[in-house]
Amino acid sequence: MTAGAPSHELFWFASRALGVVAFAMLGVTVSVGLSIAGRLTHRPGIAPKLRRFHETAALVTLGLIAGHAGLLLGDRYLHPGLTGITIPFAMHYRPQFTGLGIIAGWLAAILGLSFYVRRRIGPKLWRFLHRFTVAVYLLAIVHVLGAGTDAHSPWMLATVTGLTMPVVFAFTHRMLSGFERRTPSRA
């Protein structure tokens, strides 16, 4: 980045901020989704509230991802253009990591919006597609750590770690509970 007036870097800073918030919301959304799927909550009436929260959080996350990418269009240093923010590996800035972030964004959009076509595609296919949500989260981690200018700062590493721990816990619980349901008991 070149030094200059703060207004020249406004889009860059705003995009970074939205990227961090988008990643945080993605972590919360994935954790809640895995908690619902793994039946981590047993309190009566909480599951429908969590489903509504999960759906809303997913939409907010998609908006934040779009804002994160869209703000880069105003960046005077990157000049990514529409192609750079929508086509994986087309941006010249850290193309591997920005490309994986763009793939994660598109997958997040497909998976997040699949809720609205669930009846058309059927719950079985919808559940199968939703299994790739963890891949979206992993791609987002790679994007954050590889393309993020704050990737190696202690606060960002703490953020990534703090958001990933609940995802790992809920994913492990989900896999183990799913395994237990499929394994016949030896009664």
HUGI-V796850 format. One record per backbone hydrogen bond with DSSP energy under -1.0 kcal/mol. NH is the residue of the N-H (numbers start at 1). CO is the residue of the C=O. If there is no record, write none. Layout:
BEGIN
[[NH,CO] [NH,CO]]
END
This chain:
BEGIN
[[8,5] [9,6] [13,9] [14,10] [15,11] [16,12] [17,13] [18,14] [19,15] [20,16] [21,17] [22,18] [23,19] [24,20] [25,21] [26,22] [27,23] [28,24] [29,25] [30,26] [31,27] [32,28] [33,29] [34,30] [35,31] [36,32] [37,33] [38,34] [39,36] [40,35] [46,43] [50,46] [51,47] [52,48] [53,49] [54,50] [55,51] [56,52] [57,53] [58,54] [59,55] [60,56] [61,57] [62,58] [63,59] [64,60] [65,61] [66,62] [67,63] [68,64] [69,65] [70,66] [71,67] [73,70] [74,71] [75,72] [79,75] [84,80] [85,81] [86,82] [87,83] [90,87] [98,94] [99,95] [100,96] [101,97] [102,98] [103,99] [104,100] [105,101] [106,102] [107,103] [108,104] [109,105] [110,106] [111,107] [112,108] [113,109] [114,110] [116,113] [117,114] [118,115] [121,117] [122,118] [126,122] [127,123] [128,124] [129,125] [130,126] [132,129] [133,130] [136,132] [137,133] [138,134] [139,135] [140,136] [141,137] [142,138] [143,139] [144,140] [145,141] [146,142] [147,143] [148,144] [151,148] [153,150] [157,153] [158,154] [159,155] [160,156] [161,157] [162,158] [163,159] [164,160] [165,161] [168,164] [169,165] [170,166] [171,167] [172,168] [173,169] [174,170] [175,171] [176,172] [177,173] [178,174] [179,175] [180,176] [181,177] [182,178] [183,179]]
END
